[in-house]
Amino acid sequence: MSDYFNELEAFWDEFAEEYEIIQQESALPIAQELCDFLLTQKILPCQTFLDLAGGTGRYLPALQQYVKTYDLVDISKKMLSLAATKADSHVRLIKQAQEIFLSQHIHRYDLVFSAMNPALQTQADLLAFCQASRDWCLIFRLVKEEDQLFSPYEKINPDLLLNEHYKQLLADLKIPYHTKRFCYSQQEMIHREFFQAYFSNEFSPAELANMIKQNFGTADQKLNQSFFDFELIYFQVSNAYNKKEVKFPRS
């Protein structure tokens, strides 16, 4: 692999255990609800399934039982080792960079799926993603993450806008698509000391004092409600997009 891919692998290897802890601590039933939706739409069951940049296999437990052959591809050996603890015998764990895997055109799948994929960015990435499928393509991302206390003072994460970027790319390519949102909320008590420490390096003492007064008044803690929206973009690719010789529009 190139130095770039080696560095990328090292980054995700180092982050793998922390990433898995974050996934395990999430109480959102998103994997099961996504699976239920795919079953109602008759997108599942299927014979062959590609989970691209599948990481530690967050969606494996919910989806694998409805797939005959499940391939999970990720660049990180440590991510795949964590995914292996969730995988049934018909799941193949493939250690490879996404770009290399898609460029080989070895397999095409009934369903190609990717969730929160940081390497799916350009029109070329999207076209390679489409070419891996003989039928359905599914792109799944968090598109809204905000709360009542902290979000008013923070910048929007640009990753939350990626689905809108994909929609524009699909429109440019004249590929019709559908969307489905999964919306959740949570509540938690926040102490004013935590709020103050969180923003201590970003605002002046006077600004921070005013923020605390506005949000907490004289109380030591406040109930904070958080909102999370996940969006699925799902579409079927025509036969034309499955042929290597097709020349696609330039970006």
C-alpha positions in Angstrom: 0.0 0.0 0.0 1.0 3.6 -0.5 2.2 5.8 2.4 -1.2 7.5 2.3 -3.1 4.2 2.9 -0.6 3.1 5.5 -1.2 6.3 7.4 -4.9 5.9 7.0 -4.8 2.4 8.3 -2.7 3.4 11.3 -5.2 6.2 12.2 -8.2 3.9 12.2 -6.3 1.1 14.0 -5.5 3.6 16.8 -9.1 4.8 16.9 -10.8 1.4 16.7 -11.3 0.6 20.4 -12.5 4.1 21.2 -14.8 4.0 18.2 -16.3 0.7 19.3 -16.9 2.0 22.9 -18.8 5.0 21.4 -20.9 2.7 19.3 -21.7 0.4 22.2 -22.7 3.3 24.4 -25.2 4.6 21.9 -28.7 3.7 23.0 -30.2 4.6 19.7 -31.9 1.5 18.0 -30.9 2.7 14.6 -29.4 -0.6 13.2 -32.6 -2.6 14.0 -34.9 0.2 12.7 -32.9 0.5 9.5 -33.2 -3.3 9.0 -36.9 -3.3 9.7 -37.3 -0.6 7.0 -35.3 -2.5 4.4 -37.5 -5.5 5.1 -40.7 -3.6 4.6 -39.4 -2.1 1.3 -38.4 -5.7 0.2 -34.8 -4.5 -0.3 -33.9 -7.3 2.2 -33.5 -10.2 2.1 -30.8 -10.5 -0.6 -28.2 -12.9 -1.7 -25.0 -10.8 -1.7 -24.3 -7.7 0.4 -21.4 -5.3 0.6 -20.8 -3.3 3.7 -18.3 -0.8 2.5 -16.0 0.9 5.2 -18.0 -1.3 7.6 -15.7 -0.5 10.6 -16.4 -2.5 13.7 -19.6 -3.9 12.2 -22.3 -1.8 13.9 -25.0 -3.0 11.5 -23.8 -6.6 11.3 -26.0 -8.1 14.1 -29.2 -6.6 12.6 -28.5 -7.2 8.9 -26.5 -10.4 8.5 -29.3 -12.8 9.1 -31.1 -11.6 6.0 -28.1 -12.0 3.7 -26.6 -15.1 2.2 -23.1 -13.7 1.6 -22.1 -10.6 3.6 -18.8 -8.9 2.7 -17.5 -6.3 5.1 -14.6 -4.2 3.8 -12.4 -1.9 5.9 -8.9 -0.7 5.8 -8.3 -1.2 9.5 -7.2 -4.6 10.9 -8.3 -3.6 14.4 -11.7 -2.5 13.2 -12.2 -5.9 11.5 -11.0 -7.8 14.5 -13.8 -6.1 16.5 -16.3 -6.8 13.7 -15.3 -10.5 13.8 -16.8 -10.8 17.3 -20.2 -10.0 15.8 -20.0 -11.9 12.5 -21.7 -15.2 11.6 -19.9 -17.8 9.5 -21.3 -16.4 6.2 -19.6 -13.0 6.8 -16.3 -12.3 5.0 -14.1 -9.7 6.5 -11.9 -8.1 3.9 -9.0 -5.8 4.8 -8.5 -3.4 2.0 -8.7 0.3 1.2 -12.0 1.2 -0.3 -10.5 2.8 -3.4 -8.4 -0.3 -4.2 -11.3 -2.7 -3.5 -13.7 -0.8 -5.8 -11.2 -0.4 -8.6 -10.7 -4.2 -8.9 -14.3 -4.8 -10.0 -14.0 -8.4 -8.8 -17.6 -8.7 -7.5 -20.9 -7.0 -7.9 -23.5 -7.2 -5.2 -27.2 -7.2 -5.0 -26.9 -4.5 -2.3 -24.1 -2.1 -1.6 -24.3 -0.3 1.7 -22.2 2.3 3.4 -22.8 4.1 6.7 -20.9 7.2 7.8 -18.3 6.6 5.2 -15.6 9.3 5.3 -14.1 8.1 2.0 -17.2 8.7 0.0 -16.8 12.3 -1.2 -16.5 12.8 -4.9 -18.4 12.0 -8.0 -15.7 9.4 -8.9 -16.2 7.8 -5.4 -20.0 7.7 -6.0 -19.7 6.1 -9.4 -17.3 3.4 -8.2 -19.8 2.8 -5.4 -22.6 2.4 -8.0 -20.5 0.1 -10.2 -20.2 -2.3 -7.3 -23.9 -2.9 -7.3 -26.1 -4.9 -9.7 -29.3 -3.6 -8.0 -29.6 -1.5 -4.8 -27.3 1.2 -3.4 -27.7 2.5 0.2 -25.9 5.5 1.7 -26.6 6.1 5.4 -25.5 9.1 7.4 -26.2 11.2 10.5 -27.6 14.5 9.1 -28.6 16.2 12.3 -27.0 16.3 15.7 -27.9 19.2 17.9 -29.0 20.0 21.5 -30.5 22.8 23.4 -27.5 23.9 25.4 -24.4 23.4 23.4 -25.4 23.6 19.7 -26.3 27.4 19.7 -22.6 28.1 20.4 -21.0 25.6 18.1 -20.3 25.5 14.4 -22.2 23.0 12.2 -20.2 19.9 11.5 -19.7 19.8 7.7 -20.1 16.0 7.7 -23.8 16.5 8.5 -24.2 18.1 5.0 -22.7 15.2 3.0 -26.0 13.6 2.2 -27.1 16.8 0.4 -23.8 16.6 -1.6 -24.6 13.0 -2.6 -28.1 14.1 -3.6 -26.7 16.7 -5.9 -24.3 14.2 -7.4 -27.1 11.8 -8.1 -29.2 14.5 -9.6 -26.3 15.4 -11.9 -26.0 11.8 -13.0 -29.7 11.6 -13.5 -30.1 8.7 -11.0 -33.4 8.9 -9.2 -33.3 8.2 -5.5 -35.5 7.9 -2.4 -34.8 9.0 1.2 -35.9 7.9 4.6 -35.3 9.7 7.9 -34.9 8.1 11.3 -35.3 10.6 14.1 -34.4 10.3 17.8 -34.1 12.4 20.9 -32.4 12.0 24.3 -32.4 13.9 27.5 -29.6 14.3 30.1 -28.9 16.6 33.1 -26.0 19.0 32.5 -24.2 20.7 35.4 -23.2 24.3 35.0 -19.6 23.5 36.0 -19.4 21.1 33.1 -20.9 23.6 30.7 -18.4 26.2 31.9 -15.4 23.9 31.5 -16.6 22.8 28.1 -16.5 26.4 26.7 -13.7 27.8 28.8 -11.2 28.0 26.0 -13.6 29.4 23.4 -15.3 32.4 25.1 -14.1 35.2 27.3 -15.1 35.1 31.0 -17.6 37.8 30.5 -19.2 36.0 27.5 -19.2 32.7 29.4 -20.8 34.2 32.5 -23.6 35.6 30.3 -24.2 32.2 28.6 -24.4 30.5 32.0 -26.8 33.1 33.3 -29.0 32.7 30.2 -29.1 28.9 30.3 -28.9 28.1 34.0 -30.0 31.2 35.9 -29.4 30.3 39.5 -29.7 26.5 39.0 -26.8 24.1 39.3 -28.0 21.9 36.5 -30.4 21.9 33.6 -32.1 19.2 31.5 -30.6 19.2 28.0 -32.5 17.6 25.1 -30.5 16.3 22.1 -31.8 15.5 18.6 -30.4 13.0 16.1 -31.6 12.5 12.6 -30.2 9.7 10.4 -31.0 9.7 6.7 -30.9 6.8 4.2 -30.5 7.5 0.5 -31.5 4.5 -1.4 -31.6 3.9 -5.1 -31.4 1.2 -7.8 -28.7 1.5 -10.4 -29.5 0.8 -14.1 -27.5 -1.8 -16.0 -25.6 0.9 -17.7 -23.9 1.8 -14.4 -22.8 -1.8 -13.9 -20.7 -1.9 -17.1 -17.0 -1.1 -16.9 -16.9 0.3 -20.4 -19.4 3.0 -19.7 -18.0 6.5 -19.7 -19.5 8.7 -17.0 -19.9 12.4 -17.0 -17.0 14.4 -15.7 -17.2 16.2 -12.4 
